[in-house]
Amino acid sequence: MATTTVTGVQYSGIWSLSGQANAKALGTWPVPPTPGLFSWGYNASGQLGLGDTTARSSPNQVGNLNDWNVIALGRASFSAIKTDGTLWSWGYNSTGGLGLGNTTNYSSPKQVGSLTTWAYTASGGSYFTVSVKTDGTLWSFGSNTVGQLGLGNTTNYSSPTQVGLLTNWGKVATGLDFTLAVKTNNTLWAWGKNNRGQLGVGNVANRSSPVQVGNLTNWLDISAGRYHVLATKIDGTLWSWGYNSFGQLGLGNTTEYSSPKQVGALTTWLSVSAGYEFSSAVKTNNSAWAWGNNTQGQLGFGNLTNYSSPVQVGTLTNWLALSCGTYHTAAVTTNGTLWSWGANAQGQLGLGNTAGYSLPKQVGALTTWAKLSVGYYGTSAIKTA
């Protein structure tokens, strides 16, 4: 897989929920060969990018272009970056979350401005987007009712607006109405809604500007759910905080925490994905693990039992990345196959029906899937060929 270097730092890996990177080291975004973008599931606001508002229960290609690189499916909108560094968006737009300078919904991709310097993007559940440019600057737009844009106010913006003047932002993760980011120096920052302690700063006060989470400089991967957060450190440890009524923090209880808590003592965690009220992770041996809310079978265990500690999904060790939505999960394997499980009323599993499944089911027979992003009731993925 080819890579491009961004601001002198290197990321390696694949992209998952809301554009998150499963990376072993900060800084290079992977650019795969000739990818095509596909989407399926709920589509009332045109978020599938297929030119209409009709739901799909099987993967459908978004246009005929093959140069998509970074994808981020939010609640009812989409942001994506092409290999040429241009930023695109589509779907729900009443708060300006598409960054197009208006509040009009679009059911096909629209370019955000004309710049070719976008590197990373994440779309939040409350209709906002946060993106990073190749120069390390941070930009945001859309809904800002609790300061989730990080601009020091609660004003909505319909065009990209720079967050401060710093040039060392590395990656971002967006929850329902809050944001987290890791800088290139591996410090962790958060802002927005904090009613369940999801910002990790030791209290439940909202923040409208970035505030540092502790003072450590070893944070690596982050993922934000409804009101909880998962994160890994450079040493391979797993951490969580925030809302925990279903055990989604993986700490063996249902107690909420407003500061990071380590999940077990293992140092073999590779990547994480926080769903609405559940969680998943992949270890360095490519085994998949899940915990939290399982009322729709979204954990993939063949039952509907909630779990408050990580439990392995089957026995396979070929999982590359998992991505969690509201009540469903999608995953790609090291051999390029695509799998999904959980709720499926909108066809979000991509299996050609609307039946729910509590065990992983393969989506078609192709072995060319490489990246994926799961939204509230939809899924998108990129094929390498």
C-alpha positions in Angstrom: 0.0 0.0 0.0 1.4 3.4 -1.0 1.6 6.2 1.5 1.9 9.9 1.5 3.8 11.8 4.2 1.9 14.6 5.9 3.8 17.3 7.9 6.7 15.0 8.4 4.9 12.4 10.5 3.7 8.9 9.5 0.4 7.1 9.9 0.0 3.6 8.7 -3.2 1.6 8.6 -6.8 1.6 7.5 -9.7 4.0 8.2 -12.7 3.1 10.3 -15.6 4.8 12.2 -15.9 8.5 11.3 -12.7 8.4 9.4 -10.6 7.1 12.3 -7.2 5.7 11.6 -6.0 2.4 13.0 -2.4 3.4 13.1 0.8 2.1 14.8 2.5 5.5 14.5 1.4 9.0 13.8 1.5 10.7 10.5 1.2 9.0 7.0 -2.2 8.6 5.3 -2.5 5.5 3.1 -3.3 6.0 -0.5 -4.5 2.7 -2.0 -4.6 1.9 -5.7 -7.8 2.9 -7.7 -10.4 2.6 -4.9 -14.2 2.9 -5.6 -16.7 4.1 -3.0 -19.8 2.1 -2.1 -22.7 2.8 0.3 -25.9 1.2 1.6 -28.5 1.5 4.3 -30.7 4.5 5.4 -30.8 7.3 2.9 -33.6 9.8 3.9 -31.3 12.8 3.5 -29.3 11.5 0.5 -26.4 10.5 2.7 -25.5 7.5 0.6 -24.5 9.9 -2.2 -26.4 7.9 -4.9 -28.5 10.9 -6.2 -31.7 10.0 -4.4 -33.2 9.3 -1.0 -34.0 5.6 -1.4 -32.6 3.1 1.1 -30.3 0.3 -0.2 -29.8 -3.1 1.3 -26.8 -3.9 -0.9 -23.6 -2.0 -1.7 -24.1 0.6 -4.5 -21.3 2.5 -6.0 -21.2 6.3 -5.5 -20.6 7.7 -9.0 -18.0 6.1 -11.1 -14.8 7.7 -9.8 -12.1 5.5 -8.3 -10.0 8.1 -6.4 -11.6 8.1 -2.9 -9.2 7.9 0.0 -10.6 9.0 3.4 -14.3 8.4 4.3 -16.4 9.5 7.2 -20.1 8.7 7.6 -21.9 10.6 10.3 -25.5 10.5 11.5 -27.0 11.6 8.2 -24.2 13.2 6.3 -20.9 12.2 4.7 -17.5 13.8 4.3 -14.7 12.3 2.2 -11.3 13.1 0.8 -10.0 12.1 -2.6 -6.4 11.1 -3.4 -5.9 14.6 -4.9 -6.5 16.2 -1.5 -9.9 17.6 -2.3 -12.7 17.5 0.3 -16.3 16.4 -0.6 -19.6 16.1 1.4 -23.2 15.2 0.9 -26.4 14.4 2.8 -28.2 16.3 5.6 -27.2 20.0 5.8 -29.7 22.0 7.9 -26.9 23.3 10.2 -24.3 23.7 7.5 -22.5 20.5 8.3 -21.5 19.9 4.7 -19.3 23.0 4.6 -20.8 24.3 1.4 -21.8 27.8 2.6 -25.5 26.9 2.7 -28.1 24.7 4.5 -29.3 22.7 1.4 -29.3 18.9 1.5 -27.4 17.1 -1.3 -27.8 13.5 -2.4 -24.6 13.5 -4.5 -21.0 14.5 -3.6 -20.3 18.2 -3.7 -16.8 19.6 -3.4 -16.0 21.8 -0.4 -14.2 24.8 -1.8 -11.3 24.2 -4.3 -8.4 23.4 -2.0 -6.3 20.2 -2.5 -4.7 20.2 0.9 -7.2 18.2 3.0 -5.8 15.1 4.8 -8.2 13.9 7.4 -11.9 14.3 8.2 -14.5 13.2 10.7 -18.3 13.7 10.7 -20.1 14.0 14.0 -23.5 12.7 15.1 -25.0 16.2 15.6 -24.4 17.3 12.0 -20.9 18.8 12.2 -17.6 18.0 10.6 -14.0 18.5 11.8 -11.1 18.2 9.3 -7.3 18.5 9.2 -5.2 19.9 6.4 -1.8 18.7 5.2 -0.2 21.7 6.9 -1.5 20.5 10.3 -4.2 23.1 10.7 -7.6 22.2 12.1 -10.9 23.3 10.6 -14.6 22.7 11.5 -18.1 23.5 10.3 -21.8 22.7 11.0 -23.8 22.5 14.2 -22.1 24.1 17.2 -24.8 24.2 19.9 -22.5 23.1 22.7 -19.1 24.3 21.3 -18.3 21.1 19.4 -16.6 23.0 16.6 -13.9 24.3 19.1 -14.2 27.9 18.0 -14.8 29.4 21.4 -18.5 30.0 20.8 -21.8 28.2 20.1 -22.5 29.7 16.6 -23.1 27.4 13.7 -20.8 27.8 10.6 -21.7 26.6 7.1 -18.1 26.9 5.7 -14.8 25.6 7.0 -13.5 27.8 9.8 -10.0 27.4 11.4 -9.7 26.3 15.0 -7.0 28.4 16.4 -3.6 28.9 14.6 -1.7 25.8 15.5 -0.2 23.6 12.8 0.4 20.3 14.8 -3.0 18.6 14.6 -2.8 15.0 13.6 -6.2 13.3 13.7 -9.7 13.9 15.0 -12.7 11.9 16.3 -16.2 13.1 16.6 -19.0 11.9 18.9 -22.6 12.9 19.1 -21.8 16.5 19.8 -18.2 16.6 21.0 -14.7 16.3 19.5 -11.4 14.8 20.4 -8.0 15.2 18.6 -4.5 13.9 18.9 -1.7 16.3 18.0 1.5 15.2 16.2 3.2 15.4 19.6 0.8 12.7 20.8 -1.1 14.9 23.3 -4.8 14.5 23.5 -7.4 17.3 23.4 -11.2 17.5 23.7 -14.1 20.0 23.4 -17.9 20.2 23.1 -20.6 18.5 25.2 -19.4 16.9 28.4 -22.6 15.8 30.2 -21.3 12.3 30.9 -17.6 13.2 31.3 -16.8 12.2 27.7 -14.2 14.9 27.3 -12.0 13.1 29.9 -11.0 16.2 31.7 -12.2 15.2 35.2 -15.6 17.0 35.2 -18.8 17.4 33.3 -18.5 21.0 32.1 -18.9 21.7 28.4 -15.9 23.3 26.6 -16.1 25.4 23.4 -12.4 25.5 22.8 -9.8 22.6 22.8 -8.6 21.6 26.3 -5.9 19.1 27.0 -6.8 15.7 28.5 -4.1 15.3 31.2 -0.5 16.0 30.3 0.7 12.7 28.7 2.4 12.6 25.3 1.7 9.0 24.3 -1.8 8.9 22.9 -2.2 7.2 19.5 -5.7 6.2 18.3 -9.1 7.6 19.4 -12.7 6.9 18.6 -15.8 8.6 20.0 -19.3 7.1 20.4 -22.5 8.7 21.6 -21.1 9.9 24.9 -18.1 7.6 25.5 -14.5 7.5 24.2 -12.0 4.7 23.5 -8.3 5.4 23.0 -5.0 3.5 22.6 -1.6 4.7 23.7 1.7 4.1 21.9 2.5 1.3 24.3 -0.6 -0.7 23.1 -2.7 -0.1 26.2 -6.5 0.5 25.9 -8.3 3.4 27.7 -11.9 4.5 28.0 -14.1 7.1 29.7 -17.6 8.7 29.6 -21.1 7.2 29.5 -21.2 3.6 30.7 -24.7 2.4 31.3 -24.3 -0.7 29.1 -20.7 -1.4 30.1 -19.3 0.1 26.9 -16.2 1.3 28.7 -15.1 -2.3 29.1 -14.2 -1.9 32.8 -16.4 -4.7 34.2 -19.0 -2.3 35.6 -21.5 0.4 34.6 -19.9 3.3 36.4 -19.3 6.5 34.5 -15.8 8.1 34.5 -14.8 11.6 33.6 -11.1 10.7 33.3 -9.3 8.0 31.3 -9.3 4.6 32.8 -7.2 1.7 31.6 -9.1 -1.4 30.3 -7.2 -4.3 31.7 -3.5 -4.5 31.6 -2.8 -5.8 28.1 -0.4 -4.0 25.7 -1.6 -5.7 22.5 -4.5 -3.4 21.4 -4.1 -2.1 17.8 -7.3 -0.1 16.9 -10.6 0.9 18.4 -14.1 1.9 17.3 -16.8 3.3 19.6 -20.4 2.8 18.6 -23.5 4.5 19.9 -23.4 2.5 23.2 -21.0 -0.3 22.5 -17.4 -0.7 21.6 -15.0 -2.9 19.5 -11.3 -3.3 19.1 -8.7 -5.2 17.2 -5.6 -6.6 18.8 -2.1 -6.9 17.2 -2.8 -10.6 16.5 -5.9 -9.5 14.4 -8.4 -10.9 16.8 -11.6 -8.9 17.2 -13.2 -7.9 20.6 -16.4 -6.2 21.6 -18.4 -5.1 24.6 -21.3 -2.9 25.8 -24.9 -2.8 24.5 -25.9 -5.9 22.6 -29.7 -5.6 22.3 -29.6 -6.0 18.5 -26.7 -8.5 18.4 -24.2 -5.8 17.4 -21.4 -7.4 19.4 -21.4 -10.4 17.1 -21.6 -13.1 19.8 -24.7 -14.9 18.6 -26.8 -13.6 21.5 -28.4 -10.4 22.8 -26.5 -10.2 26.1 -24.7 -7.0 27.2 -21.1 -7.4 28.3 -19.1 -4.9 30.4 -15.7 -6.4 29.6 -14.0 -7.2 26.2 -15.1 -10.5 24.8 -13.6 -12.1 21.6 -15.7 -12.2 18.5 -15.4 -15.8 17.4 -11.9 -17.3 17.1 -10.6 -15.9 13.8 -7.4 -13.8 13.8 -7.7 -12.2 10.4 -9.7 -9.0 11.3 -8.2 -5.8 10.0 -10.6 -3.1 11.2 -14.1 -2.9 12.8 -16.4 0.0 12.6 -19.4 0.5 14.9 -22.7 2.4 14.3 -25.9 2.7 16.3 -26.8 -0.9 16.5 -24.6 -2.6 13.9 -21.0 -3.4 13.1 -19.1 -3.8 9.9 -15.6 -5.1 9.4 -12.9 -5.9 6.9 -10.4 -8.8 7.1 -6.8 -9.1 6.2 -7.9 -11.0 3.0 -10.1 -8.2 1.8 -13.5 -9.6 2.7 -16.3 -7.5 4.2 -18.5 -8.6 7.1 -21.4 -7.1 9.1 -23.8 -8.0 11.9 -26.4 -6.4 14.2 -29.6 -4.4 13.4 -30.6 -4.3 9.8 -34.0 -2.6 9.5 -32.6 -0.1 6.9 -30.5 -2.7 5.0 -27.4 -1.3 6.7 -25.7 -4.7 6.8 -25.5 -4.8 3.0 -26.8 -8.4 2.8 -29.7 -7.7 0.4 -32.3 -8.0 3.1 -33.5 -6.3 6.3 -33.0 -9.2 8.7 -30.9 -8.7 11.8 -28.0 -11.0 12.6 -26.1 -11.6 15.9 -23.2 -13.3 14.2 -20.8 -12.0 11.5 -22.2 -12.4 8.0 -20.1 -12.0 4.8 -21.2 -9.2 2.5 -20.9 -10.8 -1.0 -17.8 -12.7 -2.0 -15.3 -10.0 -3.0 -11.8 -9.9 -1.6 -11.0 -6.3 -2.5 -12.5 -4.3 0.4 -10.0 -2.0 2.1 -11.6 0.8 4.2 -15.0 1.3 5.8 -17.1 3.8 7.8 -20.3 3.1 9.7 -22.9 5.8 10.5 -26.1 5.6 12.5 -28.0 3.4 10.1 -25.8 3.2 7.1 -22.4 1.8 5.9 -19.8 2.8 3.4 -16.7 1.1 2.2 -13.9 1.5 -0.4 -12.7 -1.2 -2.7 -9.1 -1.4 -3.9 -10.1 -2.6 -7.4 
